């Protein structure tokens, strides 16, 4: 799982916070490492698809009736 892909794809601040509910191991990479991942067509396609899905879920949640919005 990659977290923060939207920010890296858009060269913008991150848009989400993640809280682990169990132990996990990860790697904190930066733009350069992310750029290397994008050189692999299969990975690039999955990242872009995941980013689009995340964006659409975020947009739907923001416009849904009864959903509290952050100030």
C-alpha positions in Angstrom: 0.0 0.0 0.0 1.2 3.5 -0.8 0.0 6.4 1.2 0.4 10.0 0.1 0.4 9.2 -3.6 -1.9 12.1 -4.5 0.5 14.6 -2.9 3.4 13.1 -4.8 1.6 12.9 -8.1 0.3 16.5 -7.8 3.5 18.0 -6.2 1.2 19.3 -3.4 0.8 18.8 0.4 -0.6 15.5 1.5 -4.4 15.3 1.8 -4.9 12.4 4.3 -3.8 11.1 7.6 -3.5 7.4 8.3 -3.7 5.7 11.7 -2.5 2.1 12.0 -4.7 -0.2 14.0 -2.1 -2.9 14.3 1.7 -3.2 13.9 3.0 -2.4 10.5 6.3 -1.9 8.8 6.9 0.7 6.2 9.2 2.9 4.2 9.2 6.6 4.2 10.2 7.6 0.7 10.3 11.0 -1.0 9.7 12.4 -4.5 12.8 10.9 -5.9 12.0 7.4 -4.8 8.4 7.8 -6.0 9.6 9.0 -9.4 11.6 5.7 -9.7 8.4 3.7 -9.0 6.6 5.6 -11.8 9.2 4.3 -14.3 7.5 0.9 -14.0 4.4 1.1 -16.2 2.4 -1.4 -14.2 3.1 0.4 -10.9 2.5 3.8 -12.5 -0.9 2.7 -13.8 -1.9 1.3 -10.4 -0.8 4.5 -8.6 -2.7 6.8 -10.9 -5.8 4.6 -10.6 -5.6 4.5 -6.8 -5.1 8.3 -6.7 -8.2 8.8 -8.9 -10.2 6.5 -6.7 -9.0 8.2 -3.5 -9.9 11.6 -5.0 -13.4 10.5 -6.0 -14.1 9.0 -2.6 -12.9 12.2 -0.9 -15.1 14.3 -3.2 -18.1 12.2 -2.6 -17.6 12.3 1.2 -17.3 16.0 1.1 -20.6 16.5 -0.8 -22.7 13.8 0.9 -25.6 15.1 3.0 -25.0 15.0 6.8 -21.2 14.7 6.5 -19.3 17.1 8.7 -16.8 19.2 7.0 -13.4 20.1 8.4 -12.9 23.8 9.0 
